Amino acid sequence: MEQIQFIVNTLAENYGFDATEALDYVLTVKREKSPAYARAMKAIETTQNKIAELEQKIANNKVRNLDKAREKMVNMTEKLSSQEDKLDSIGKPKERKPRVPKEPKKEEEKPKQKKPEEEKPVEKTKQKKPEEDKDDGKRLKRMSKVLTDKLETIFKEFGSEMNDKTKKSFVAYVNDLTTDDFDSKTLTEHMRDFVVLTIRPADEDEAETLEISQLQTLKNLIDGYSAGIYWDPAGKRFVTGDVDDDEDVVETKFSDKNFMVGENTGRVYENIHDEDIFVGYKGVGQFKNM
């Protein structure tokens, strides 16, 4: 029981649901799936059928001794009540008697010898250690109505619908971000990123290819799941740029890093471990101000 309660409380703290209701649900499912519960239900069903049969016989005057039949009915009704009480107790934690510590053996008191009076040492005042600043990384504990409405609106902007599962997943998504990543954007921007990750096409070929000049004129583009894939809220589509493996590149410094930028396509490459990795397009998304 303690282990189940610990797991439910931990999940409730991370994903923002009611721990008491969740624990009641888990215990209800646990007890209803147990063999003891099934046996108790079978016993109750058997007793109920016998009571119904006896009632029918009494009503149709098909019993030899009416008094004994009524006495049997009382006994079966009491048995049914006992079975229902047993069913109700299945899966519930048993009350534990508090442990009473044993009293220590009394030792014979020895006469106390008076000690010469000494000056009492001055007690040092205990200084409280300054509490460390608790930094929860501005994480979400739960989704308020305002945040829920905002997330639902963004899902609709992307032509999709929000549900309880995606709402809880967003809380987990935010909580898993590093402090730097979380602080780099507003909560609304994190919501847009989350929706993109949730509903983006599985195949990048589904993104519409545009020229770099067209990409740069689109407003409010959101970085997609992979480099160079963006969501266009106005057009409700995923877009990307051209590819030209033979174009010349120009070295450009941006955000204290050196990048290589294609002259024709505006494709941006970053040198990582002596390999040029494609990371986006000039003037778009994270490189909007390049």
LUMVODREN-579854 format. One record per residue: residue in three letters; z negated, y, x of N, C-alpha, C in turn. Coordinates in steps of 0.02 Angstrom, whole numbers, plus 50000, padded with zeros to 5 digits. Each point is the difference from the previous one (the first is absolute). Layout:
ALAZYXZYXZYX;...
% end
This chain:
MET500004994050042500005006049958500005006250043;GLU499565000150053499975005950043500675001150036;GLN500334994550021500645000750035500545002949953;ILE500024997649937500485002649952499885007449988;GLN499365001849991499845007049987500205004450060;PHE499894997550060500185003850061500755001150003;ILE500394994749986500735000650003500255004949948;VAL499754999449937500225004549947499825007350015;ASN499395001250026499795006850016500435002950056;THR500174995850049500425002450055500705001949976;LEU500304995749958500655001549973499995006149954;ALA499465000749961499945005849955499965006450040;GLU499654999950056499945006050041500675001950031;ASN500394995050019500655001350033500545002049951;TYR500004996949940500565001049954499825003949938;GLY499375002249994499835004849949499964997449929;PHE499744993849989499904997749932499254998849988;ASP499824998849937499304999349981499744993250022;ALA499505000150045499754993750028499644995849948;THR499635003249954499614996349949500474996249954;GLU500515003449975500484996749955500384994550036;ALA500185001350063500374994950038499574993850013;LEU499355001150016499564994450012499904995949937;ASP499925003349943499944996449936500624995849987;TYR500595002850014500624996449989500054993950046;VAL499835000950064500044994550049499524994449980;LEU499385001849981499514995049981500224996449936;THR500305003849953500234996949937500544994950015;VAL500495001950042500544995350018499724994050037;LYS499535001350046499714994650040499644994949956;ARG499625002549951499624995449958500464996249952;GLU500545003549975500444996749953500464994950033;LYS500085000550066500414995250036499584994150027;SER499345000349992499574994850029500004993749957;PRO499914994150031499974993749962499415000049951;ALA499445003150020499415000249956500165003749935;TYR500385005450006500195003949940500454995849955;ALA500474996450030500454995849960499624994549963;ARG499514996950035499604994749968499605002849942;ALA499705006050011499605003149948500425001749939;MET500615002650012500445001749945500204993749961;LYS500124994450036500184993849967499434997449957;ALA499395000650025499424997749962499915004249937;ILE500095006650006499945004449942500524998349947;GLU500624998850024500544998349953499854993549963;THR499734995150036499844993549968499465000949947;THR499485003950016499455001249952500255003849940;GLN500425005050011500275003949944500424995649953;ASN500394995350028500404995549959499554995449958;LYS499464997550031499544995649964499665003849942;ILE499815006350014499685004149947500495001149943;ALA500645001450017500505001249948500124993749958;GLU500024994250034500104993749964499424998649953;LEU499385001250024499414998749958499975004849941;GLU500185006350012500025004949946500494997849945;GLN500584997550023500514997749953499744994049959;LYS499654995250033499734994249965499485002149949;ILE499565004850020499475002249954500325003549940;ALA500525004150013500325003749945500354995249952;ASN500274994550026500364995149958499544994349975;ASN499365000850015499504995149978500164992950024;LYS500174999850066500184993550029499494997750051;VAL499365001749990499464997850044499534995549960;ARG499724995050034499554995449966499335003249985;ASN499745003850049499345003149991500085007550015;LEU499965004049947500125007250008499475003350044;ASP499364997949993499475003250041500114998650074;LYS500174993750016500124998350071500615003750027;ALA500505000949958500615003550021499845007450015;ARG499585003049958499815007050012499565000650063;GLU499564995050009499585000150061500444999350063;LYS500514995749995500464999150056500395006550012;MET500175003649946500355006350007499575005250037;VAL499365000249985499545004650034499964998350074;ASN499944993550016499954997950070500635001850039;MET500594998949969500635001650035500095007550009;THR499765003949951500045007350006499575002450058;GLU499404997150006499565001850056500314997950066;LYS500324994250000500334997650061500575004650019;LEU500385002449951500555004650013499745006550030;SER499445002549973499705006250027499794999150072;SER499714994150015499794998550068500604999650048;GLN500544996949975500614999450041500315006950014;GLU499985004449951500275006850009499585004050050;ASP499344999049998499565003350048500154997650071;LYS500134993450006500164997150065500665002850025;LEU500495000649955500655002850019499925007250025;ASP499575003849967499905007050019499675000750068;SER499604995050020499645000450063500414997650060;ILE500574996749986500424997350055500285005850041;GLY499934999550065500295004950046499565006150012;LYS499455000549963499565005750011499504998450055;PRO499845005050042499544998650055499304998349975;LYS499704994950031499334998049980499485004850028;GLU499495001249960499475004450022499604996650055;ARG499905003750053499624997350057499305002949999;LYS499524995750010499315002450004499905003650066;PRO499675005849997499885003750062499564996050047;ARG500175000250063499614996550050499385004050018;VAL499444996749995499375003350016499794998150070;PRO499935004850045499804998350069499294997350003;LYS499904995350045499344997150008499535005250030;GLU499394999949975499515004650028499784997550069;PRO499975004550048499784997850067499274997950000;LYS499844995350044499304997650004499555005650026;LYS499445000549966499535005250020499614997850062;GLU500025004250049499614998650061499315003249995;GLU499544996850032499315002749998500005006850035;GLU499715004649964499985006850027499505000450058;LYS500245002650055499575001050059499735007049998;PRO499395000850022499715006750000500415004750044;LYS500175005749972500415004850036499585003850051;GLN500275000450060499665003850052500275007150000;LYS499555004550002500205007049999500315001950066;LYS500585003049995500345002450060499815007350012;PRO499975001750064499865007150015500545004449970;GLU499775005549973500475004549968500515002850050;GLU500614999449981500545002550043500405005149960;GLU500305004450037500415004949966500634996549972;LYS500115001449937500584996949969500645003150028;PRO500464995750018500635002750026500375003949945;VAL500295005450023500375004149951500624996249979;GLU500064999249934500584996449973500635004250007;LYS500504996750026500645003450007500365000049933;THR500205005849982500375000549937500684996750008;LYS500124995549955500644996450003500565004649976;GLN500485000550042500575004149982500534995649968;LYS500215002249943500524996249966500675000750036;LYS500314994350007500655000050032500505003349952;PRO500405004450027500495003249956500484994849972;GLU500095000549934500444995149968500725001350022;GLU500334994550015500695000750020500425001949939;ASP500475004250013500445002149945500384994049974;LYS499914998949937500354994349970500715002249982;ASP500474996850030500705001749988500344994149968;ASP500125000649936500334994549966500765000850000;GLY500255004850041500715001050006500325002649936;LYS499585003349959500245002849936500334994649958;ARG499694994250002500294994349964499845000449925;LEU500404996349960499904999849929499504994649982;LYS499525001649958499554994949974500274997249934;ARG500315004549961500304997949937500555005049981;MET500404998149951500545004449977499755003849939;SER499935006650007499815004249943500595000549952;LYS499885002949941500555000849951500545004650028;VAL499805005350035500495004650028500454996550050;LEU499704996150046500404996450050500434994649967;THR499734996749950500384994849965500615003049966;ASP499915005849966500565003349967500535002250051;LYS499775002550058500465002350052500414994250027;LEU499674994450015500354994150026500494997349949;GLU499805000049937500454997649946500625004449995;THR499905006750007500575004749998500494998750056;ILE499744998750061500434998750057500394993549991;PHE499674994849973500364993849986500585001349952;LYS499885004249949500535001649952500575003950033;GLU499835004350048500515003750037500474995350037;PHE499734994350020500404995050037500314994949952;GLY499945001449934500304995549951499634993549993;SER499354999950014499604993949996499375001349959;GLU499614994749987499395000649961499404997850041;MET499445003549992499384998250033499604995249956;ASN499634995550032499554995649963499344999550037;ASP499534996349972499334999550031500044997150070;LYS500464995350011500064996850066500235005050052;THR500525003949983500265004850049499505005750011;LYS499605001749948499505005350008499464997850049;LYS499774993749994499504997450046500304999250071;SER500644998250002500334999250065500045006750037;PHE500095005549962500035006550032499335001850032;VAL499454998549966499345001250029499924996250065;ALA500214993750001499964995950061500465002850054;TYR500595002449980500485002850048499705006150035;VAL499695004549962499705006050029499414998150045;ASN499594995349978499424998050040500194996750065;ASP500594997150003500224996550061500335004750051;LEU500145006249979500315004750046499525002050055;THR500265001350060499575002750053499825007249982;THR499485002650033499785006849986500565005050014;ASP500364999050056500545004550018500564999849949;ASP500194993949979500534999449951499805003049932;PHE499374999049981499775002749936500005007650001;ASP499755002950055499945007350004500685003550009;SER500514996250019500655003250014500385002049937;LYS499794997449942500345001549938499515001249944;THR500245003249946499585000949941499984993549961;LEU499534999649952499944993949960500634998949958;THR500305005449977500624999449961500554997050043;GLU500045002250064500514997350045499874992650013;HIS499374998150006499844992950009500204996049938;MET499925003049941500214996649938500754998850001;ARG500395005050021500734999250003500194994650050;ASP499675000050058500154994850051499854993149971;PHE499434999449965499804993549971500514997649949;VAL500245004649957500484998149950500654997750032;VAL500205003550053500614998050037499924993050027;LEU499434998650030499884993350028499994994749946;THR499805002049940499924995249946500664998149967;ILE500455004949991500584998749959500665000550037;ARG499995001250066500625000950038500444993749997;PRO500665000850008500444994150000499824995350058;ALA500104993549987499854995250053500535000250055;ASP500615002049982500555000250048500195007350013;GLU500035002050063500165006950017500715001849979;ASP500444995149990500685001449980500035003349931;GLU499454999549962499995003049933499925007650004;ALA499815002650058499935007350008500705003150006;GLU500095005849968500655003450001500095003850067;THR500584999050033500135003150065500305007049990;LEU499705005050033500235006949996500125002750070;GLU500395005350005500095003550063499365003850016;ILE499895001550065499395003350022499925006849966;SER500555003549989499965006649967499754999449928;GLN500204994549967499774998849932499274998249998;LEU499794995750048499304998050004499555006150009;GLN500205004550043499585005850017499945004949943;THR500475000049953499965004649943499574997449943;LEU499864993550000499594997149947499275002050010;LYS499675002049946499315002350003499514994449981;ASN499405000450029499454995549984500164992650013;LEU500414998850051500134993050018499364996950027;ILE499904993749983499394996450021500214994350046;ASP499644999550056500154994550047499924993349964;GLY500484995650011499984993549968499604994950041;TYR500114993749984499624994750033500204999150072;SER500645001150016500234999250069500365006450022;ALA500125000550064500295006150029500685001649969;GLY500085006549982500655002249976500144998649927;ILE499524997249963500084998849928499555004949964;TYR500285004049955499615005249965500094999349925;TRP499485002349964500055000349927500165007149980;ASP500515000749957500215006549973499735000649929;PRO499445003649989499715000449933500475003149949;ALA500405005150021500455003349953500554995249975;GLY500284996250047500534995349981499754993149981;LYS499334998950008499704993549985500384994450035;ARG500065000650066500384995150039499734999950071;PHE500164994650035499864999650071500635002050038;VAL499905003950053500585002550038499884998750075;THR500555000050038499964999350072500595003750030;GLY500064999950067500545003650034500514995350032;ASP500485003350034500544996250033499754996650064;VAL500404995350025499884996650064500625000850043;ASP499905002150063500565000650048499744997950068;ASP500144993950019499744997350063500325003150061;ASP500595003449992500365002850058499885007550009;GLU499605003149958499915007350004499585001950061;ASP500095006250023499595002650054499325002249971;VAL499494999650043499335002049979499755005750044;VAL499545004049971499715005650036499254999150002;GLU499715001150061499284999350006499665006149969;THR499514998749955499665005349964499254998850001;LYS499615005350012499274999350000499735002249932;PHE499574995949971499735001549933499314996949995;SER499505004149979499304997749994499764996850065;ASP500155003450056499784997850066500284993350021;LYS500554997949970500334993850018500745001350013;ASN500304995950041500725000550013500384995149957;PHE500535002449967500414995949958500735000950020;MET500424995149980500725000550009500305000649930;VAL500435005249991500285001549934500764999550002;GLY500284996249953500734999249997500345006449978;GLU500545002050035500345006349985500354999849932;ASN500274994349980500384999649938499564998149940;THR499584994950008499614997449943499315003049994;GLY499755003050054499325002649998499474994550004;ARG500214993950018499524994550007499535001450058;VAL499354998849990499495001450050499754993550030;TYR499994999750068499774994050034499405001950044;GLU499524995350003499425000950044500004994350051;ASN499885001850064499994994950052499324996650002;ILE499994993749981499384996149999500114993850042;HIS499594999450053500064994350046500724999250025;ASP500295005750023500685000150028500534997849951;GLU499875000949936500494998349949500045005749950;ASP500615002349984500095005449952499954997349928;ILE499465002249966499864997649932500185005449949;PHE500394998249949500185004749947499395001449957;VAL499855006649990499395001849963500135004749942;GLY500625002449991500145004449943500605004550013;TYR500045005349960500555004850005499745007150011;LYS500365003850040499815006950015500025004249936;GLY499465003949991499965004549942499814996649936;VAL499784993650004499824996249940499334996650010;GLY499594999949947499364996550003499545002650054;GLN499764995550042499535002050052500325004350053;PHE500675000150003500365004250048500325006149966;LYS499725002049944500295005649962500035006450041;ASN499495001250041499975006150039500284999350070;MET500354994650013500284999050068500585004850012;
% end
